[in-house]
Amino acid sequence: MGWIKSGDRILTTAEFDERARRAATVIQGFGVEAGDGIALYLRNDIAYFEAAFGAGMLGIYPVPVNWHYTQDEAQYLLTDSAVKLLLIHADLYEPIKQAIPADLQVVIVDTPPETRELYGLNETPQPEGLPRWHELVSAAAPFSGEAEMAPSTIIYTSGTTGRPKGVRRAAFTPEQAEAVNTMLGWSYGYTDVLAGKRDPATITTAVIGPVYHSAPNAHSSFSIRVGANVVICPRFDAEALLALIEKERITHLNMVPIMFNRLLRLPEEVKRKYDLSSLEYVTHAAAPCPPPVKRAMIEWWGPVIWEYYGSTEMGNVTCLSSEEWLAHPGSVGRVQPGVTLRVVDPEGNDVPPGTIGEVIGKGRHGTNFTYQNSPEKRASMEKYGLITPGDMGYFDNDGFLYLCDRINDMIISGGANIYPAEIEAELHKLSGVADCAVFGIPDEEFGESVMAVVQPMPGVSLTPEGLQAELKKVLTGYKVPRRIDFADSLPREDSGKIFKRKLREPFWEGRERRI
């Protein structure tokens, strides 16, 4: 039997299941019904999974929220998602309470000791008049009804409008659920478990990325569901991860390249200090990994590094091992069984190997999703019966996929999706800004970082520091451009649209893998 652990708290799989059933009863008591959503404004915590699994039993959508959000960003998501209940860690409530819709029911989750310690937080006073999650769950009877087919988590993901859109799926049919399990199995190294060839309790993994991101969310929830041992980490720390691997004998991990960067920057004596021999399957995705970084990780950890490519909408579609990557550096893998993946020209024709085209595809679970309150965006994602994630790429002669560019301008920095239109809208509001363009440039640590080129109004003097200070008032820190340059004019297409490619290309020349 597996277990789930956070700090000094540990629950067996059976104990966790009972807590999730109690959570279902609590959620039901707030009048939330099948098809509704609940917002989980929580750091990585057992309570997150209790609520998410409990909601699933009732056919209710969990909606994780990026707890770094500003009030404006939080208000947008809580309103757009139309959630009926908000669970929020005690220390996160005060900063965003003014953004919470007046009719939204709120439950406070005690910030756990391990989280307070890691973030240097004092004990947070309980907000007056609001119920506490742990008290409600402890007092509730376990849900005893027939569990619904759990719907997918609504992940707010990429868009071109400046605001993220919530990906909403109908509950899977049994056949679709099986297809999703198969996809997640090869994505995270659980194929033998699904085939009945391995006891899941022999696998120990850790939740090291924030669960409001798609990949950490899917990986951690799937690991719990199959009965693996799961250690929940409130935040990522490079040396702490090495110590955790040794202490818990971690076998499987899901990571993003920025974590590789931070691990590689550790002193050599620290790298050699810990026993990492338990590692079997370390998969990464979500952001481009510079080839030198990946080579260094393979040299250090051995051929346990795997990579997959996909999107929240399309599902995961390719995968490759360390050995395959070394033979095809820069590739994101080969198409997996049950997946349809094409590289097409503007007319929808498949292009020959080595020719760049638009990547479109879908997994065996189909394309039955919509965007919350945005049917037009959903329609734009479908091409020739498949889904376009907005990437350009090509197949080589061996069937390995390479990504070259993105059709839209979304920036992926450290695994986080950043939408230039949102930043540009805020820049346009600032005094003295005539025009601007925001795009991603190479960053050895984050994969990409945010850059802005600003055209000042005639006779106006602007500084990068001044603009950054103003943007920090309205945007989450990671969205604020790290670099701001100025130009007398911006290159434009005949249509008048700013030609960002001309601004971006000089920064990406000579790269083994361009974005």
Backbone hydrogen bonds, N-H to C=O, Kabsch-Sander energy under -0.5 kcal/mol:
donor,donor_aa,acceptor,acceptor_aa,energy
4,I,11,L,-2.7
5,K,230,V,-2.8
6,S,9,R,-2.5
9,R,6,S,-2.2
11,L,4,I,-2.7
13,T,2,G,-2.1
16,F,12,T,-2.8
17,D,13,T,-2.2
18,E,14,A,-1.9
19,R,15,E,-2.1
20,A,16,F,-2.6
21,R,17,D,-2.1
22,R,18,E,-2.2
23,A,19,R,-2.5
24,A,20,A,-2.1
25,T,21,R,-1.7
26,V,22,R,-2.1
27,I,23,A,-2.7
28,Q,24,A,-2.6
29,G,25,T,-1.8
30,F,26,V,-0.7
30,F,27,I,-1.2
31,G,28,Q,-1.9
32,V,27,I,-1.2
35,G,59,G,-2.7
36,D,33,E,-2.5
38,I,61,Y,-2.5
39,A,85,L,-2.9
40,L,63,V,-2.3
41,Y,39,A,-0.7
41,Y,87,L,-2.8
42,L,40,L,-1.6
48,Y,45,D,-0.7
49,F,45,D,-1.1
50,E,46,I,-2.4
51,A,47,A,-2.5
52,A,48,Y,-2.6
53,F,49,F,-2.8
54,G,50,E,-2.4
55,A,51,A,-2.7
56,G,52,A,-2.0
57,M,53,F,-1.6
58,L,54,G,-0.7
58,L,55,A,-1.2
59,G,56,G,-1.5
60,I,55,A,-2.5
61,Y,36,D,-3.0
63,V,38,I,-2.5
65,V,40,L,-1.9
67,W,65,V,-0.7
69,Y,66,N,-1.9
74,A,70,T,-2.7
75,Q,71,Q,-2.7
76,Y,72,D,-2.1
77,L,73,E,-2.1
78,L,74,A,-2.7
79,T,75,Q,-1.9
80,D,76,Y,-3.3
81,S,77,L,-2.7
82,A,79,T,-0.6
83,V,78,L,-0.6
84,K,37,G,-2.9
85,L,37,G,-0.6
86,L,105,Q,-2.5
87,L,39,A,-2.8
88,I,107,V,-2.0
89,H,41,Y,-1.6
90,A,109,V,-2.2
92,L,89,H,-1.5
93,Y,89,H,-0.8
93,Y,90,A,-0.8
94,E,90,A,-0.6
96,I,92,L,-0.7
96,I,93,Y,-1.0
97,K,93,Y,-1.0
97,K,94,E,-0.7
99,A,96,I,-2.0
100,I,96,I,-0.6
100,I,97,K,-1.0
104,L,101,P,-1.8
105,Q,84,K,-0.8
105,Q,103,D,-0.5
107,V,86,L,-2.8
108,I,131,P,-2.8
109,V,88,I,-2.7
110,D,108,I,-0.5
115,T,112,P,-0.6
116,R,112,P,-2.3
117,E,113,P,-2.5
118,L,114,E,-1.9
119,Y,115,T,-2.2
120,G,116,R,-0.6
120,G,117,E,-0.7
121,L,116,R,-2.7
130,L,127,P,-1.3
133,W,108,I,-3.0
136,L,132,R,-2.1
137,V,133,W,-2.8
138,S,134,H,-2.2
139,A,135,E,-1.6
140,A,136,L,-1.0
140,A,137,V,-0.6
143,F,21,R,-1.2
147,A,145,G,-0.5
148,E,57,M,-3.1
150,A,148,E,-0.7
154,I,62,P,-2.5
155,I,153,T,-0.9
155,I,167,V,-0.6
156,Y,154,I,-0.5
157,T,155,I,-0.7
157,T,165,K,-2.8
165,K,157,T,-1.8
167,V,155,I,-2.3
167,V,165,K,-0.5
168,R,166,G,-0.7
168,R,370,T,-3.0
170,A,368,N,-1.1
172,F,150,A,-0.5
177,A,173,T,-3.0
178,E,174,P,-2.0
179,A,175,E,-1.9
180,V,176,Q,-2.6
181,N,177,A,-2.5
182,T,178,E,-2.2
183,M,179,A,-2.3
184,L,180,V,-2.9
185,G,181,N,-2.3
186,W,182,T,-2.1
187,S,183,M,-1.8
188,Y,184,L,-2.1
189,G,185,G,-0.9
190,Y,185,G,-3.0
191,T,185,G,-0.7
194,L,190,Y,-2.1
195,A,191,T,-1.7
196,G,193,V,-1.5
197,K,192,D,-2.7
198,R,192,D,-0.9
202,T,199,D,-2.2
203,I,200,P,-1.9
205,T,229,N,-2.9
206,A,252,H,-0.6
207,V,231,V,-3.1
208,I,206,A,-0.9
213,H,210,P,-1.9
217,N,213,H,-1.9
218,A,214,S,-2.7
219,H,215,A,-2.9
220,S,216,P,-2.3
221,S,217,N,-2.2
222,F,218,A,-2.3
223,S,219,H,-2.2
224,I,220,S,-2.2
225,R,221,S,-2.4
226,V,222,F,-2.1
227,G,223,S,-0.7
227,G,224,I,-0.8
228,A,223,S,-2.3
229,N,200,P,-0.5
229,N,203,I,-2.6
230,V,3,W,-2.6
231,V,205,T,-2.3
232,I,5,K,-3.4
232,I,230,V,-0.5
233,C,207,V,-2.1
233,C,231,V,-0.6
241,L,237,D,-2.2
242,L,238,A,-1.6
243,A,239,E,-2.4
244,L,240,A,-2.2
245,I,241,L,-2.7
246,E,242,L,-1.9
247,K,243,A,-2.8
248,E,244,L,-2.9
249,R,245,I,-1.0
250,I,245,I,-1.1
251,T,204,T,-2.9
252,H,204,T,-1.8
253,L,281,Y,-2.0
255,M,283,T,-2.9
259,M,256,V,-1.8
260,F,256,V,-0.9
261,N,257,P,-2.2
262,R,258,I,-2.0
263,L,259,M,-2.2
264,L,260,F,-2.7
265,R,261,N,-1.2
266,L,263,L,-1.4
270,V,267,P,-0.7
271,K,267,P,-2.1
272,R,268,E,-2.0
273,K,270,V,-0.8
274,Y,270,V,-0.5
274,Y,271,K,-0.5
276,L,274,Y,-0.7
279,L,276,L,-1.6
280,E,251,T,-3.1
281,Y,251,T,-2.2
282,V,304,V,-3.1
283,T,253,L,-2.6
283,T,281,Y,-0.6
284,H,306,W,-1.6
285,A,255,M,-1.3
287,A,285,A,-0.6
293,V,290,P,-0.9
294,K,290,P,-1.9
295,R,291,P,-2.7
296,A,292,P,-2.0
297,M,293,V,-2.0
298,I,294,K,-2.4
299,E,295,R,-2.4
300,W,296,A,-1.8
301,W,297,M,-3.3
302,G,298,I,-1.8
304,V,302,G,-2.1
305,I,302,G,-0.6
306,W,282,V,-3.2
306,W,304,V,-0.5
307,E,320,L,-2.0
308,Y,284,H,-1.6
309,Y,318,T,-1.3
311,S,315,G,-1.3
315,G,311,S,-2.8
317,V,309,Y,-3.1
318,T,309,Y,-1.6
319,C,334,R,-1.4
320,L,307,E,-2.1
325,W,321,S,-2.3
326,L,322,S,-2.5
327,A,323,E,-1.4
328,H,324,E,-1.3
331,S,328,H,-2.1
332,V,401,L,-2.8
333,G,401,L,-0.6
334,R,319,C,-1.8
335,V,399,G,-0.6
336,Q,317,V,-2.2
339,V,336,Q,-1.8
340,T,362,K,-2.6
341,L,339,V,-0.5
342,R,360,I,-3.1
344,V,358,E,-2.4
345,D,349,N,-2.3
348,G,345,D,-2.4
351,V,343,V,-2.4
354,G,395,F,-2.9
355,T,352,P,-2.0
357,G,393,G,-2.7
358,E,344,V,-2.8
359,V,391,D,-2.7
360,I,342,R,-2.5
361,G,387,I,-2.3
362,K,340,T,-2.2
363,G,314,M,-1.1
366,G,363,G,-1.7
369,F,367,T,-2.3
370,T,168,R,-2.6
372,Q,166,G,-2.8
374,S,371,Y,-2.2
378,R,374,S,-1.8
379,A,375,P,-2.4
380,S,376,E,-1.7
381,M,377,K,-0.9
381,M,378,R,-1.0
382,E,378,R,-0.5
382,E,379,A,-1.1
383,K,386,L,-2.8
386,L,383,K,-2.1
387,I,361,G,-2.1
388,T,381,M,-3.0
392,M,405,D,-3.8
393,G,357,G,-2.7
394,Y,402,Y,-2.2
396,D,400,F,-2.2
399,G,396,D,-1.9
401,L,333,G,-2.9
402,Y,394,Y,-2.7
404,C,392,M,-3.2
405,D,392,M,-1.3
406,R,515,I,-0.6
407,I,390,G,-3.9
408,N,390,G,-0.6
411,I,418,I,-2.7
413,S,411,I,-0.6
413,S,416,A,-2.3
414,G,412,I,-0.6
414,G,446,F,-3.1
416,A,413,S,-1.7
418,I,411,I,-2.9
422,E,419,Y,-1.2
423,I,419,Y,-1.2
424,E,420,P,-3.1
425,A,421,A,-2.1
426,E,422,E,-1.4
427,L,423,I,-2.3
428,H,424,E,-2.5
429,K,425,A,-0.7
429,K,426,E,-0.5
430,L,427,L,-1.6
433,V,430,L,-1.7
434,A,432,G,-0.7
434,A,455,Q,-2.5
435,D,455,Q,-1.6
437,A,453,V,-1.9
439,F,451,M,-2.4
441,I,449,S,-2.2
443,D,447,G,-1.3
447,G,443,D,-2.2
448,E,446,F,-1.2
449,S,441,I,-2.2
451,M,439,F,-2.7
452,A,483,R,-2.3
453,V,437,A,-2.7
454,V,452,A,-0.5
454,V,485,D,-2.8
455,Q,435,D,-3.1
457,M,432,G,-2.6
460,V,457,M,-2.3
462,L,460,V,-0.6
467,L,463,T,-2.1
468,Q,464,P,-2.7
469,A,465,E,-2.2
470,E,466,G,-1.7
471,L,467,L,-2.4
472,K,468,Q,-2.1
473,K,470,E,-1.0
474,V,471,L,-1.5
475,L,471,L,-2.2
479,K,476,T,-2.0
480,V,476,T,-0.6
480,V,477,G,-1.2
482,R,450,V,-1.8
483,R,450,V,-1.4
485,D,452,A,-2.5
487,A,454,V,-2.1
493,E,497,K,-3.4
496,G,493,E,-2.1
499,F,491,P,-2.6
500,K,498,I,-1.6
502,K,499,F,-0.8
503,L,499,F,-0.8
503,L,500,K,-0.5
504,R,500,K,-2.7
505,E,501,R,-3.0
507,F,504,R,-1.5
508,W,504,R,-0.7
508,W,505,E,-1.4
509,E,505,E,-1.0
511,R,508,W,-1.5
